[in-house]
Each structure stands twice: as structure tokens, then as C-alpha cells.
């Protein structure tokens, strides 16, 4: 069995996907034949298929005739993969310095880790926070996409939610953003795949919550690093992406917090504020 299956969900980002796959092929795991590549394409119209056939014929391609969303497409890839550990990776990323090898080494040394993710950097080398606390009602006001966090990104409540004060110390975390997630198949068998009720966004946090409730750890591995070109894969569909995020956040609270009528009203009001100041 292969060590890893790298799964990339793509939509209309052929150039970024090309660079992402090239960076993955620089990992020692690829060079020694320890991983395979699988692209699940959500109805791209930018020549993604042709690019893959010409530049990355060694990547397996699953073509969807419509946009199924991230969760459903990622699950397609996981089900079709054969590696011991599936790794779900965004196409707008560049893997650095054997990041996949480092993630694999960590999970093999820590069998209680069900979800493992790397340090994520912005293109300028600054830290892009992907560790976060599982969200409660107050966190909606200070989540990454909230107006408060955008206007006052350094406020202490947003920093607390995004665990921005911890630096790179402390491997265990409550949740990880889904830029790059190595997943234990044993964990997936116990708690299930991504919830396809989320079209995009929050499916990563939902899975982290279910994994932790089942006794699995979510680990941050700072020695594994990648660059994430923030929002590039959804820049052409920004308004729709913002709407999907609000819907997904509401679904998350319905599923995990069983809000009463007052709490539902609060959720709607907070999400409406986000829609006015996207």
C-alpha cells in the first residue's frame, strides 16, 4: 500500500493547480514512489483537464459534470484513493521542504492523531492562522470572516479564537482549517467522512469536532510548511463563496449546538451583519 494519497479538489484554477502538483512532486515521498496524486475537478471550464493530461499525466483525474462542492468532491477522492493516509489539499498552495514527509512522520509517531495539518504561510512568509478553537456563539463575532476581525484583526477575542497567541508551540489543537489535512482512515471509519450537507466551508471544523468527540487528536505540525495563496480558488465566485460560508456556519450550529429560538435569532442577526459587510 502507498503511504499517502494526495487529493486536490479543483475548480477553474488550472495555473495554480499546475504549480501545486509540481510542488508535491518535490517531496521525497513522491520521488521514492510512496504517494499518488488524485484531482477531483468540479466542472472546470478553464482547460484544467487538458493541462493535467499534458503536464501531469501521472495524476488521476475525476471529472464532475457539475460543481458538487468541496465536501462531496473531497469524499469522492477519499473513497477512490488507495494510500494508507489520504491528504486533502487546496490547489492554491505550494508545499515546502518535504511537508508531506513531515506530516506522515508525525502521524506514525502519534497513532492517536486522527487529523494532522501543517503550518500555513502567506506568500510573504507571514503566518496564516489555521489553528482555531471549536466555535461557540460568541466566536461568530470574532471569526476570520467577521467584520470585527476584518476591521480590527489584532483584537484579543479574534486572536483567542484563531489561537494566534500560541506561536508554533503546542501540537494539539481543537480544530484546523482545511487547507491541508492528513486524515487517519481508522478515524474516518469511526466518525465518517466530510459532511456533504456543507457545500463548502465548515466541513473541516465539523470533522475535527466529530474526531475529538470520538477520542482522536487534532495535531498541528509546525515543521511541515506550505504557502497558501489565500482565497485564490474562490476569488472569481466571491459572493457565492461568502453565502456558502454563512449557510455552513448556520448549519454547524444547528447540528452541534441545538440552538433555541433566541439563539437562532442571534445567529441570523450575526450572519446578516456579515452579509452587509462581506
Helices and strands as residue ranges (DSSP letters): E 4-10, H 14-24, H 28-31, E 35-42, H 48-55, E 59-64, H 70-80, E 85-90, E 93-96, H 99-109, E 113-121, E 131-132, G 137-141, H 147-151, H 156-161, E 172-173, E 175-176, E 180-184, H 185-191, H 203-213, E 217-228, G 232-237, H 238-257, H 261-276
